[in-house]
Amino acid sequence: MRAIGFLYSAVSQIVTLEGSGITRLADLEGVTMAVGGAGSGTQLSLERLLTAVGVYDTITPVLVAGQNASDQLKNRQVE
């Protein structure tokens, strides 16, 4: 049996506040960043992406997701 199908779509977004000076992935160097829940697909995907561009080891990851991440961004606890 052969099958081709669409199983799951995971869109990742990187959001920051206007005026942060962050306009590209390299600008994330040294920031404090909400990276998703501990062990989540979001956290693991972001770790892989930022490792590939060489900045993951420089950030301070905060393991929060969803509304908590939005609240921390709004309150300037993360960039």
C-alpha positions in Angstrom: 0.0 0.0 0.0 1.3 3.4 -0.9 -0.1 6.7 0.3 0.9 10.3 0.0 -0.8 12.7 2.3 -0.6 15.9 4.3 -0.2 15.1 8.0 0.6 18.3 9.9 1.4 21.8 9.2 3.5 23.8 11.7 4.0 27.4 10.9 6.6 29.2 13.0 6.6 32.9 13.4 9.2 35.1 15.0 7.7 38.3 16.4 9.3 41.3 18.1 8.2 44.8 19.0 8.5 47.7 16.6 11.6 49.7 17.4 13.5 46.7 18.8 16.1 46.9 16.0 15.6 43.2 15.2 15.0 42.9 11.5 16.8 39.6 10.6 17.7 36.4 12.4 21.3 37.5 13.0 19.9 40.4 15.1 18.7 37.9 17.7 22.2 37.4 19.0 22.3 37.9 22.7 18.5 38.5 23.2 16.1 37.0 25.8 13.6 35.1 23.7 10.4 33.1 24.3 11.1 29.8 22.5 8.0 27.8 23.2 7.1 25.3 25.8 9.8 22.9 27.1 10.2 20.0 24.7 7.6 21.3 22.3 7.9 21.2 18.5 8.2 24.9 18.5 11.1 24.9 20.9 12.9 22.2 19.1 12.4 23.8 15.6 13.5 27.2 16.8 16.6 25.7 18.4 17.5 24.0 15.1 16.8 27.2 13.1 18.8 29.5 15.4 21.6 26.9 15.7 21.9 26.8 11.9 22.3 30.6 11.7 24.8 30.5 14.7 22.8 32.5 17.3 21.1 29.9 19.5 24.0 29.6 21.9 24.0 33.4 22.4 20.3 33.8 23.4 18.7 33.4 26.7 15.8 31.0 26.0 12.5 31.4 28.0 10.4 28.3 27.9 6.9 29.8 27.5 4.4 29.6 24.7 1.2 31.1 23.4 -0.4 33.8 25.5 2.3 33.7 28.1 4.9 34.4 25.5 2.8 37.3 24.1 2.4 38.8 27.5 6.1 38.6 28.2 6.8 40.3 24.9 4.2 43.0 25.6 5.8 43.5 29.1 9.3 43.6 27.6 10.4 40.6 29.5 11.6 39.0 26.2 12.6 40.6 23.0 
